[in-house]
Amino acid sequence: MFRIDFNKLRFLVCDDNPHMRRILRTLLHSFGAREVYESEDGATALEMYSHYVPDIVITDWSMPIFDGLELAQMIRQPESKGNPFAPIIMLTGHSEKRRVTVARDAGVTEFLAKPISAKGLYQRILNVVANPRPFIRTKTYFGPDRRRNTGNTYSGPERRVGGEVEILQQPSLLDKARTPV
Amino acid sequence: MAKDKPGPIQIESFADHHVITQPNPLRKVLRRVDQKDIDDPVARAEKALAGLSGEFKSWMTIEAGRLSAAHAAILKQGFTRLACEELFRAAHDIKGDAATFGFPSAGAAAESLCRIIEHAPNLGEVPSDLIAHHINAIQAIVRERTKPDTISMAHELSRQLRGVADEYLMLANRDRPEHLEAILAPSIAPGE
């Protein structure tokens, strides 16, 4: 059994709602985290991301001006001077399947639908710490490998070519988002 | 913080993509513990969250007030882009937070309102009562939460609102299959 030394992790939390930031701060501190930086919008979060170099980003989706999806896209710039590989956990009230797909395609590592629970958040953090996925770079995508299915029969237009398929034995982001925790 | 020194990155190139692998920079924060280890960070966090619960009612009152203010702005200014965005964000925050704060029925009513804002072809053509009833219901659920026997009434109220809203949305989107599909798709949100 593994535990995380949260006191060695640095978090960046981005949510425009002060109550949700308070909840997240309380949960992370209770897990043992000491360094939790907070931002109420995506633009400030991006500045803080460059300045504090967090290990894990937890962001809301819906925020004014510069939302969590755009934040993820800005972090996942392969040519940027900052770290484009940091795990991003999208914590959002959006609870539709298509949103999970959009978040995944923006380079989000884990998706957690609100209402938040201590167990759900802990499991997402444990997963990004213990089971990082390789990154994939294509003409249109840079981010964690989006393949989590065990089947290798997909032959659609987005099929990658030029190599053996590596199968990652993990539940899909959608299945994980559905898990009642 | 956990990354003392980033490991070497390996890049495998294929015809139309690259696979980039780096040694796990966070592996140092993982610690193997005995099965008998009694430390339970999740239980600790749940206890801390319970400690905050005394503030939840006042937080919900603030959130419901913000929703009403956004609605009042629409009644005054009309369905401007900014006013609609604020109404959506206020409802969306309640949808996400209310169950955590102990008001799941307010969250359900807020979700129904979010669906109206997101999927109505033209918000200006939505019956004004439909929006107003959602706002009033959320206010009432938050206000009356401490009274006995209101939980089942709140649940029924939000269920009926959702039924009326869905009926409207399905009719209004009968020629917009992509919206119909989204309206009929099940939620992925964890259950109560």
Interface residues (C-beta under 8 A of the other chain):
Chain A: M1 F2 R3 I4 D5 F6 K8 L9 R10 D16 N17 H19 M20 R22 I23 T26 L27 H29 S30 F31 G32 E35 V53 P54 D55 S62 M63 P64 F85 P87 T92 G93 H94 S95 E96 K97 R98 V100 A113 K114 P115 I116 S117 A118 K119 G120 L121 Y122 V128 V129 A130 P132 P134 F135 I136 R137 T138 K139 D145 R160 V161 G162 G163 E166 L174 A177 R178 T179 P180 V181
Chain B: M1 A2 K3 E12 F14 A15 D16 H17 H18 V19 I20 T21 Q22 N24 P25 L26 R27 K28 V29 L30 R31 R32 V33 D34 Q35 D37 D39 P41 V42 R44 A45 E46 K47 A48 L49 G51 L52 W59 I62 E63 E85 F88 R89 H92 D93 K95 G96 D97 A98 A99 T100 F101 G107 E111 C114 A182 A185 S187 I188 A189 P190 G191
